[in-house]
Structure formats: structure tokens, C-alpha cells
Amino acid sequence: MKNHTYFITGISTEVGKTVVSAIVTEALKADYWKPIQAGELDNTDTHKVQRLVSCDKTQFYPSAFNLKTPMSPHAAAEIEEVKISAKKIKRPSTQNKLVIEGAGGLLVPLNATETIADLIHETDKVIVVSRHYLGSINHTLLTIEALKARKLNIFGIIFSGEENEATERIIEKMTTVKILGRIDEEPYFDENVVKEYAEKLNKKLTSP
């Protein structure tokens, strides 16, 4: 199945990648996989997405690396005397669409030579999650530039949090990347809220 994998990356950490991953998974009735989990092993991002997704067809695959230390993967791995490399991270085999959630931002190190970007395949549809804060325009443009430099397939941007029209407009204009939508600053996220957003985003996610 061509282009059946969606890779969710962010402009930084704590920008809403996990919620976006849940919404995209729900919208596409896809499977979900987080290759590397660092910290919160009793409440991983996979656990969180499982609680938010109501589609009973979705399969949740175990992470290739589960690190106890809540740090960048390279640092957590060093502390725990684990060696991470892109070639050790094998994607789950599925005939369904697959949503992959990265760790932190695009250039978060896996080791001294590889980053999260090295886990992205040329055929993946990359979705960038951007959140407004001082410096976020720069971080968003740098992320898009890094993806373009690697000739990766940027499918679109999803904004997370409160709206900033001027920021969103300049990002769209300067990157020429499709804006898929925004996930607002909700009081909480549960299955119903995720399902509502999934219905809104479905058409844009499934268009070429």
C-alpha cells in the first residue's frame, strides 16, 4: 500500500504530538506506533493514545525502545547503557494505515550521528505539529526546511493550542505547506473530543 504511513513530528517537545497522533489515528482508523519511549513507562504515549482512540480496529504496537529516563533518547540510552540505532528500529508489519509518533522534535538525537529524522522513510506522509510560543515561527520554519533538505514528503501542518492568525498566516506563506487544521486549547481530551476532531480532519487527511 503506497503512502500508507503518517509520521507525526513536532517543532519541539510538549507541542501536542500525542493528541494529534490520537486524532489522526482515529480519523484514518489506522494502527499506532511510537518507536522510542523515554520516561513515564507506567503511562506511555501509547497508553495515552489507547485511551483516546475509540476505533476498535486500531492495533497498538510496542515501542522498539522503552527507556526509564525522561530525557532525549540518546542521553537516556547512555544512562541506561543501551545502544539505539535506526537500523535496530523495525517497523511493525501491518496492512492497515500506520501512524508513527516521533519523540520530541525532528532533530532530537538517537545517538551521536542519527536523529528522529533518520526514522522517516521517503514515502511517509509527514505531519508537523506546531504550537504558538515565542520562537515557534523560527522552530516551525527550521523543521520544514530540514524536512525539505532531506527530500521528505511533508503532508501538512497541524497547529495545536490557541489561535494566532498572524503567526499561522506567515508560516503558511513562507513554507507553502498545507495547513491541515488546528487542535484548540481544550479543557480536556477524551474519546469523544478526539472523535470530533477526527471527523473534522478526515477529508484533509485522506486527500492526495
C-alpha positions in Angstrom: 0.0 0.0 0.0 1.7 3.2 -1.2 2.0 6.1 1.2 0.0 4.4 4.0 2.3 5.7 6.8 1.9 9.0 8.5 4.8 10.2 10.6 3.9 12.8 13.3 6.8 15.1 14.3 6.8 18.4 16.3 8.7 21.7 16.3 9.7 20.9 19.9 8.7 18.8 22.9 5.3 19.2 24.6 3.6 20.7 21.5 0.7 18.3 21.3 2.1 15.4 19.2 0.4 12.7 21.2 -3.1 14.2 21.0 -2.6 14.9 17.3 -1.4 11.3 16.8 -4.6 10.0 18.5 -6.8 12.2 16.3 -5.0 11.2 13.1 -5.2 7.5 14.2 -8.9 7.8 14.9 -9.6 9.7 11.6 -7.8 7.1 9.5 -8.8 4.1 11.5 -5.1 3.4 11.5 -2.7 1.5 13.7 -0.3 3.4 16.0 3.3 3.0 16.9 5.8 5.0 19.0 9.3 3.8 18.2 11.0 5.2 21.3 9.5 6.0 24.6 11.7 7.8 27.2 10.2 8.2 30.7 6.7 7.7 32.0 6.8 3.9 31.4 3.7 3.4 33.5 1.8 5.9 31.4 3.4 6.0 28.0 2.3 7.9 24.9 1.0 4.6 23.6 -1.2 4.2 26.8 -2.5 7.8 26.3 -3.4 7.2 22.6 -5.1 3.9 23.5 -7.3 5.8 26.0 -8.2 8.5 23.4 -8.9 6.2 20.3 -12.2 4.5 20.2 -11.8 2.7 16.8 -11.8 -1.0 17.7 -9.8 -1.8 14.5 -6.7 0.0 15.7 -3.7 -2.1 16.7 -1.1 -0.6 19.1 2.4 -1.8 18.7 5.1 -2.0 21.4 7.9 0.6 21.2 11.3 -0.7 20.0 12.9 1.1 22.9 11.4 1.8 26.3 13.7 4.0 28.4 13.1 4.9 32.0 14.9 8.2 32.0 12.7 11.2 30.8 15.4 12.7 28.6 16.4 12.9 24.9 16.7 9.3 23.6 20.5 9.5 23.2 21.0 10.7 26.8 18.5 8.2 28.3 20.1 5.4 26.4 23.6 6.4 27.5 22.5 6.5 31.2 20.8 3.0 30.8 23.7 1.6 28.8 21.5 0.9 25.8 22.6 1.5 22.2 19.9 3.0 19.9 20.4 3.0 16.2 17.9 3.5 13.3 18.6 0.0 11.9 17.6 -1.6 15.2 14.2 0.0 14.9 12.0 -2.3 12.8 8.5 -1.0 11.8 5.6 -3.2 12.7 4.1 -5.2 9.7 0.5 -4.2 9.0 -1.8 -4.0 6.0 -3.6 -1.1 7.7 -2.5 2.6 7.6 0.1 3.3 10.3 0.6 6.4 12.4 4.1 6.8 13.8 4.8 9.3 16.6 8.3 10.7 16.9 10.0 11.7 20.1 10.4 15.5 20.8 11.4 17.5 17.7 12.7 16.3 14.3 16.4 16.6 15.1 16.3 15.0 18.6 19.4 12.7 18.7 19.1 8.9 18.8 22.9 8.7 19.1 26.0 10.7 18.1 25.2 10.5 14.3 21.4 9.9 13.9 18.2 11.8 14.8 14.5 11.2 14.7 14.6 12.4 11.1 16.5 9.2 10.2 13.4 7.1 11.2 11.3 8.8 8.5 11.0 7.0 5.1 10.7 8.8 1.8 7.2 7.5 1.3 5.9 8.6 4.7 3.4 11.4 4.9 5.0 13.8 7.5 2.7 15.9 9.6 4.4 18.7 11.6 2.7 19.8 14.9 3.3 23.4 15.6 2.3 25.3 18.8 2.4 29.0 19.3 5.1 30.4 21.7 7.9 33.0 21.4 10.2 31.4 18.9 7.7 29.0 17.4 7.8 30.6 13.9 11.5 30.0 13.8 11.2 26.4 15.1 8.5 25.7 12.6 10.4 27.1 9.6 13.5 25.3 10.6 11.6 22.0 10.9 10.1 22.4 7.5 13.5 23.4 6.0 15.1 20.4 7.5 12.4 18.1 6.1 12.7 19.7 2.6 16.5 19.4 2.7 16.1 15.6 3.3 13.6 15.5 0.4 10.9 14.0 2.8 7.2 14.2 2.0 5.7 17.0 4.0 2.0 16.3 4.1 0.9 19.3 6.2 1.0 21.3 9.4 -1.4 21.0 12.3 -1.5 23.8 14.8 -2.0 23.0 18.5 -3.3 25.4 21.1 -4.7 28.9 21.0 -5.0 30.5 17.6 -2.5 33.2 16.4 -3.7 34.2 13.0 -0.7 36.3 12.1 1.7 33.5 13.0 -0.2 30.9 11.1 -0.5 33.1 8.1 3.2 33.8 7.8 4.1 30.1 8.4 1.7 29.1 5.6 3.1 31.8 3.3 6.8 31.1 3.9 6.6 27.3 3.9 3.9 26.8 1.2 2.9 23.7 3.2 -0.7 22.8 3.5 -2.4 23.7 6.8 -4.5 20.7 7.9 -6.2 22.3 10.8 -5.9 23.3 14.5 -6.5 21.4 17.7 -7.7 24.1 20.1 -6.8 24.5 23.8 -9.5 22.2 25.1 -10.2 21.8 28.9 -9.7 18.1 28.4 -9.3 15.4 25.7 -11.3 12.2 25.8 -12.6 9.7 23.2 -15.5 12.0 22.2 -13.4 15.1 21.8 -10.8 13.2 19.7 -13.6 11.7 17.6 -15.0 15.2 16.9 -11.6 16.5 15.7 -11.1 13.3 13.7 -14.3 13.9 11.8 -13.2 17.5 11.0 -9.8 16.4 9.8 -10.7 13.3 7.9 -11.2 14.8 4.5 -7.9 16.7 4.6 -6.0 13.7 5.8 -7.3 11.4 3.1 -6.9 13.9 0.2 -3.8 13.4 -2.0 
